[in-house]
């Protein structure tokens, strides 16, 4: 019986090639997306599991205080002072280790390069069982020892037998290689490019940081950089909840009160999820959204199948009648139809797997991930998916077609009547609800991203060449020389130095008061250190007063004077209660920060409010101060000329002035793209899902329209004989499908409104036309649906009436 | 073999009530060949469908082999049907996707029967009906007469004691019609009971008895002269 059912299933596919193709292609696409989404989510949620202690290792992260206003929710990192406290206070934990990320100029072999390094407690090597080629887990016990990966050793020394080789940091401090480990697999948080700029290549002991940068081993309460991780390994008997309770206690008792204004709490996360820190940080539930969207796409594909199969099964009513007449029981017929749908689903699953085998390598090479479709471990899931989809998608048509009594089935009552047409309309509606929802959501996200890009053009993004990593003393002593030399180059207009450049997500703030010592009246204001040329480099006008100058005393902050002249932006004036830029000039305020020594700031100029950190951030009050000590980056404004030649000239100049350090140049565009690309990635992924869902819905509608047009051929013939013209007939068919699509919009658009608002809330500056965009996307969905149906409608409405009547 | 008493079949829609069979009393003995005649819409096919238990009755009694099947569930009826009744339709009702042999085998598929025995019975009946050389063809590749032979083969392959034929010659030319009638007669000669709906008086002559229906009533019953 089973083989018989299978044979019938395959023959039916062959007989209706168009429907078979639409069914299998649609289902395969849905399954491919679903399986891919599942693999991706599983991949992202199961990082680092190859470490033996992964299941009992946790990371401690920080919850950003609500009024911190830096655009992040949760950070996977925490202050480095937390680790030693956990170790001292919670005796039941087995091991605690920290990593501190710092950028260093490394000299290894013949090459010098900048690299973000992880400085780690020696216990890190007890928690993570790296695969040692040379040396062992005691590698970081020696404050001068460092651990490198196999490919790092190969890259700089040409072999891995490099124990004892010397590495120099910051041209001064010497270390020797004490261990070489195999490269860490890509699915480790150590290699997450969202956490650190590069894969884990070098580990150095934290003690070394004490030597190089005077670092206090007890840790600090200042830095929440993503690479500053705290790992806790628990005994097998204890778990996440227990650790969270201990950590909550530590937050209450040990975190200094002023730091509680920065972080509202500490949270514990399993190591397997450490790589998801970026999404926690942005507060966007990306992983859950991927799961949901892939499931929705599969649902659209299932509904597609159900709808087409239902329409198609009506044509098989007589077969069912005949089988019933010959004694088939309903159960047997249900089995027959379900075997058919399982067969189709199984074929679709094979097609989907073939698609994934092609897509996954492309995805891996473009994202640096190592997603695999491991048949051994995924087989039960793939089988279960096939069976569930086959049964769910096939259940309704099977139920509907086998429901009729033998005589009704023989008389084809179902086809002649309108049985199931309401359910079909409902299913079209459901499909379009999902796809219109996604389409309108993706449009809002796209427009918002465009707005972010648009408003970023207030700064000349493509004309400013950024020079990074300028804080070492050897460089900062030569900044003026460098500026003079660069400004002498043709096409270089201005060279300004500053503590940060636009779009960099730094949020250094200072506490100020309007009267000296007024503790109650203090408020926070963002702080930018700069040289006077910074304003010229970015075309920032002065609205009142004057720019800072190298020639006026107190314009540059020095440790000798307690007074410093500053610029503020208009928003800062608002906060200070000053009404106009003109009134602000010569007003004073006071800095409370530095070791309680009061410093007086005199406003000498006012600049417009500009969104320095840009992207999703709000505009903020800023104070601009000329302070040499804090200058980290240079901004070289280039206008006209051949860009490549100018860059080459800038590089030559740098090499001449600062030969010991390599130049670190990039355009401001790239700084912007660093964060913007994440938004673009999100939008791209969302657009992918929406595109597939909409395509599936349209394919389904196309198939269904073809089928229903055929079903109504006789009716159309009669209408034409009675005088209906082609337009009227076409309208009739189009309207049949318009109702569910319009209903779908009524449901989808409000849902899309809510979902897109969640995304927009992430941004400080939002698009105004959210509702208009949603409505327009809805209209596009309807037009596409009409376009899909119209082809059939017009073809059939033009046919001669007698052809239509002969059909029966 | 079967007996109907005061049997009614009423079709109801929201506004209209159509009485298709109006107090029918009808009996068929084992081994009989009965023709049912009457104008279009008189209830012939309805009567046949109820006899064949593929349509339900509204009121009345229906004894099939001394068992009153009125009110039986579809599951119960289908079990009786597959053991006892074979059907032949005017429009053949063959399944296009299946070959001739598979169409015939379909009638045995729902019996609990080993595959080898099914195949043997199918081969036998195809030989008897003269369609063995077409075993692997699809219905669409056969003439109308051949298709109806396949339908007859399908009706008798399970050795059911009762064959119900609803205008079996209606879609055939006179030569092929004649052939099918000869087939039915030989089946009847072998002991199969046949109830046949027909419009053709000459084909009705093959039957032992003709029942004439008009507006849901049996108006006359004629016995054929021996």
Interface residues (C-beta under 8 A of the other chain):
Chain A: X1 X4 X8 X11 X12 X15 X318 X319 X321 X322 X323 X324 X325 X326 X327 X328 X329 X330 X332 X405 X406 X407 X410
Chain B: X49 X52 X54 X55 X56 X74 X75 X78 X79 X81 X82 X83 X87 X89 X93 X95 X96 X97 X98 X102 X106 X107 X109 X110 X111 X154
